[in-house]
């Protein structure tokens, strides 16, 4: 960490994809000096978990250019985690889930449980699950994460904790999880984020 990748030239590579970077601000001085560890937590908690519901095969192609496990940028305000695609902008429920997972990662770090989680994942190849968008490997990793949640009894108001991970698994192991959020044409997605049509039911309410 950080991951350094030789970027293909845009003049030769015609493939383009929208990123769904997560920006974390307000980081403390100690946290800014410990970004490697924080990003590893994000890979386990955010990147790996999103593989379960963002199954677009283009993710594998995209990550040859950017968005591989462990990728981030240091910003003046904190951290830009560059791994997810922008699929989570399709619906407020997805936005709520992703922001909740990011909060979970910071909660674990700020409550001095980062080393415990990383030790729990010793020898586990989270990178392969993310970079290859490998659903089966990501599911194995997520089940390992639930063991940690059970031990920690992490109780939060957003994202996934020991009380609701079974509900998440029931959704994430469906044939097409995103279909449960309704139709996803460009016009429908745009209407969801405009005026009176804005859907404000968060993931915890929807689940």
C-alpha positions as CSV (number, residue, x, y, z in Angstrom):
1,X,0.0,0.0,0.0
2,X,-0.5,2.3,-1.8
3,X,-0.8,0.2,-4.9
4,X,1.2,1.5,-7.9
5,X,0.0,0.4,-11.3
6,X,1.2,1.2,-14.8
7,X,-1.8,2.9,-16.4
8,X,-2.8,1.9,-19.9
9,X,-2.9,4.9,-22.2
10,X,-6.4,6.3,-22.9
11,X,-5.3,6.7,-26.6
12,X,-5.0,2.9,-26.9
13,X,-7.6,1.6,-24.5
14,X,-11.2,2.5,-25.5
15,X,-12.9,1.0,-22.4
16,X,-14.3,3.5,-20.0
17,X,-16.0,3.0,-16.7
18,X,-17.4,5.3,-14.0
19,X,-15.8,4.9,-10.6
20,X,-17.6,4.9,-7.3
21,X,-14.8,6.2,-5.1
22,X,-15.5,6.7,-1.4
23,X,-14.2,9.9,0.2
24,X,-13.3,9.9,3.9
25,X,-12.7,13.2,5.5
26,X,-11.9,14.4,9.0
27,X,-9.1,11.9,9.6
28,X,-6.9,12.5,12.6
29,X,-3.2,12.9,12.3
30,X,-2.5,9.4,13.6
31,X,-5.0,8.0,11.1
32,X,-3.3,9.8,8.2
33,X,-0.1,8.1,9.1
34,X,-1.8,4.7,9.3
35,X,-3.7,4.7,5.9
36,X,-2.2,1.3,4.9
37,X,-4.0,-0.4,7.7
38,X,-7.2,1.5,7.2
39,X,-7.3,0.6,3.5
40,X,-6.8,-3.0,4.3
41,X,-9.9,-2.8,6.6
42,X,-11.8,-1.1,3.7
43,X,-10.9,-4.0,1.4
44,X,-12.2,-6.6,3.9
45,X,-15.3,-4.7,4.9
46,X,-16.2,-2.6,1.8
47,X,-14.5,-3.9,-1.3
48,X,-15.0,-7.6,-0.6
49,X,-18.6,-7.2,0.5
50,X,-19.6,-5.3,-2.6
51,X,-18.4,-8.1,-4.8
52,X,-21.4,-10.1,-3.5
53,X,-23.9,-7.7,-5.0
54,X,-22.0,-5.9,-7.8
55,X,-21.6,-8.8,-10.1
56,X,-21.1,-6.9,-13.4
57,X,-18.3,-8.8,-15.3
58,X,-17.0,-5.5,-16.5
59,X,-15.5,-5.0,-13.0
60,X,-12.7,-7.4,-13.9
61,X,-11.9,-5.3,-17.0
62,X,-12.2,-2.0,-15.1
63,X,-9.8,-3.2,-12.5
64,X,-7.1,-3.8,-15.1
65,X,-7.1,0.0,-15.4
66,X,-8.1,1.2,-11.9
67,X,-10.0,0.1,-8.9
68,X,-7.9,-2.9,-7.7
69,X,-7.9,-4.0,-4.1
70,X,-5.9,-1.6,-2.0
71,X,-6.0,1.4,-4.3
72,X,-6.5,4.8,-2.7
73,X,-5.4,8.4,-3.1
74,X,-4.3,10.6,-0.3
75,X,-6.3,13.9,-0.3
76,X,-5.9,17.1,1.6
77,X,-9.0,16.2,3.6
78,X,-8.2,12.5,4.1
79,X,-8.7,9.4,1.9
80,X,-10.2,8.5,-1.4
81,X,-10.9,4.7,-1.6
82,X,-10.9,3.8,-5.3
83,X,-12.0,0.2,-5.4
84,X,-15.8,0.2,-5.9
85,X,-17.6,0.9,-9.2
86,X,-20.4,3.5,-9.2
87,X,-23.2,0.8,-9.1
88,X,-24.2,2.1,-5.7
89,X,-25.5,5.3,-7.2
90,X,-28.4,3.4,-8.7
91,X,-30.4,3.6,-5.5
92,X,-30.4,5.3,-2.1
93,X,-30.5,1.9,-0.4
94,X,-27.2,1.1,-2.0
95,X,-25.7,4.4,-1.1
96,X,-26.8,3.9,2.5
97,X,-25.2,0.4,2.5
98,X,-21.9,1.6,1.1
99,X,-21.6,4.6,3.4
100,X,-22.5,2.3,6.3
101,X,-19.8,-0.2,5.4
102,X,-17.3,2.7,5.3
103,X,-18.5,3.7,8.7
104,X,-18.1,0.2,9.9
105,X,-14.4,0.1,8.8
106,X,-13.7,3.4,10.6
107,X,-15.6,2.2,13.7
108,X,-13.5,-0.9,13.9
109,X,-10.3,1.1,13.5
110,X,-11.2,3.8,16.0
111,X,-12.2,1.2,18.6
112,X,-8.8,-0.4,18.4
113,X,-10.0,-3.6,16.7
114,X,-8.1,-3.3,13.4
115,X,-5.3,-5.6,14.4
116,X,-7.8,-8.2,15.6
117,X,-9.6,-8.2,12.3
118,X,-6.4,-8.3,10.2
119,X,-5.1,-11.2,12.3
120,X,-8.5,-12.9,11.7
121,X,-7.7,-12.6,8.0
122,X,-4.1,-13.8,8.0
123,X,-3.4,-15.9,4.9
124,X,-6.8,-14.9,3.3
125,X,-6.5,-13.6,-0.3
126,X,-9.0,-10.7,-0.2
127,X,-7.3,-9.1,-3.1
128,X,-8.1,-12.0,-5.5
129,X,-11.8,-11.9,-4.6
130,X,-11.9,-8.2,-5.4
131,X,-9.7,-8.0,-8.4
132,X,-11.4,-11.0,-10.1
133,X,-14.9,-10.1,-8.9
134,X,-14.9,-13.7,-7.6
135,X,-18.3,-14.1,-5.9
136,X,-17.5,-17.5,-4.3
137,X,-14.2,-16.3,-2.8
138,X,-15.9,-13.1,-1.6
139,X,-18.6,-15.1,0.0
140,X,-16.0,-17.2,1.9
141,X,-14.3,-14.1,3.0
142,X,-17.6,-12.5,4.1
143,X,-18.5,-15.5,6.2
144,X,-15.1,-15.3,7.9
145,X,-15.9,-11.6,8.6
146,X,-19.2,-12.6,10.2
147,X,-17.2,-14.8,12.6
148,X,-15.3,-11.7,13.7
149,X,-18.6,-9.8,14.0
150,X,-20.0,-12.5,16.3
151,X,-16.9,-12.3,18.5
152,X,-16.8,-8.5,18.5
153,X,-20.6,-8.0,18.9
154,X,-20.2,-4.8,17.0
155,X,-23.4,-2.7,17.4
156,X,-23.7,0.1,14.9
157,X,-26.6,2.2,13.5
158,X,-25.5,1.7,9.9
159,X,-24.0,-0.9,7.5
160,X,-23.6,-4.5,8.7
161,X,-23.1,-5.8,12.2
162,X,-23.7,-9.0,14.1
163,X,-27.4,-8.4,14.3
164,X,-28.2,-8.0,10.6
165,X,-25.5,-9.9,8.6
166,X,-27.8,-12.9,8.1
167,X,-30.4,-10.6,6.4
168,X,-27.6,-9.3,4.2
169,X,-26.5,-12.8,3.3
170,X,-30.1,-13.8,2.4
171,X,-30.2,-10.9,0.0
172,X,-26.6,-11.2,-1.3
173,X,-27.0,-14.9,-2.1
174,X,-30.0,-14.3,-4.3
175,X,-29.7,-14.8,-8.0
176,X,-30.0,-11.1,-8.7
177,X,-29.9,-9.0,-5.6
178,X,-30.1,-5.6,-7.4
179,X,-33.4,-6.7,-9.0
180,X,-35.1,-6.4,-5.6
181,X,-34.5,-2.6,-5.8
182,X,-36.7,-2.3,-8.9
183,X,-36.2,-1.3,-12.4
184,X,-32.8,0.3,-13.2
185,X,-33.1,2.1,-16.5
186,X,-31.1,5.4,-16.7
187,X,-34.3,7.4,-16.6
188,X,-35.5,5.6,-13.5
189,X,-32.2,6.1,-11.7
190,X,-32.2,9.8,-12.6
191,X,-35.7,10.2,-11.2
192,X,-34.7,8.5,-8.0
193,X,-32.3,11.4,-7.3
194,X,-34.5,14.3,-8.4
195,X,-36.9,16.4,-6.4
196,X,-39.9,14.7,-4.8
197,X,-38.9,11.3,-6.3
198,X,-35.8,11.0,-4.0
199,X,-36.0,7.8,-2.2
200,X,-34.7,8.2,1.4
201,X,-35.2,4.8,2.8
202,X,-31.8,3.7,4.0
203,X,-30.4,0.1,3.9
204,X,-31.3,-0.6,7.6
205,X,-34.9,0.4,7.0
206,X,-35.2,-1.4,3.7
207,X,-33.6,-4.7,4.7
